[in-house]
Amino acid sequence: MPRKHGEFSSVREAIIVTASDLFTKQGVHGTSLGDIAEQAILSKGTLYYHYPAKDDLVLAIATICLDKMTDILLAWIGALDREESMGAAITSLINSLTEDESNARLYVVLCTECIIGNTMLQALMRQRIEQWRVMLEVGTLRVQSRNAQLLGTRAELFFTLLSGHMLQSLGGLFKVPLEDLVQLLLE
């Protein structure tokens, strides 16, 4: 049975939450296991017991982050109304995927970790994005709209635009109006 650790239900949860927070503030490479242990008020030995290598912790955090996004996509598909416009449906999906700012920030950090060559994370993210692409295509079939089929063929573009939108807006660079992104997808 997991031991409670402070405000967290388990030591593992304390590690995950603390590491996720530090990764979004300092980046994965800017955060050491020592930083995580100190911030979580744990010994390094306890941290290493749960996650023997930093890559193990990164993959565990990535899985949780990506699971949240998968759950959002599943809920979106389940809530789609055949009479809903594709534009409204996509706007709703983007809003849902970006509503949890800490998870959106973590997703952007994980994308940057892929850029610098974390091959295990790249493989996990590639697999998930392929799963999401199929989910988006299935979702578009539930909406009776002339744009639905078009979006189904542009699923990769959707996730590319979503990542860019998250990066630009969360980075404080600039915000392209959501309506413009949706219109671009559906033209």
Number of C-alpha atoms within 10 A of each C-alpha: 4 9 10 13 16 11 8 13 12 15 19 18 16 23 26 19 15 18 25 25 17 19 22 20 14 13 18 20 9 11 16 16 18 15 15 24 20 14 14 20 15 16 13 14 12 14 23 15 10 13 17 13 12 16 14 13 20 21 16 13 21 22 16 13 19 21 13 15 21 18 12 16 20 15 13 20 21 11 12 18 14 13 10 13 17 24 19 11 21 24 17 13 18 20 12 15 21 19 11 12 12 15 21 21 22 23 23 19 21 25 18 15 18 18 11 9 10 15 12 14 19 17 12 15 20 13 12 17 18 14 12 20 20 15 18 26 19 15 21 25 16 18 20 15 16 11 16 24 17 15 24 21 14 17 21 17 15 21 17 12 16 16 16 14 20 20 21 14 12 17 12 9 9 11 13 12 9 14 13 10 18 20 12 12 18 18 8
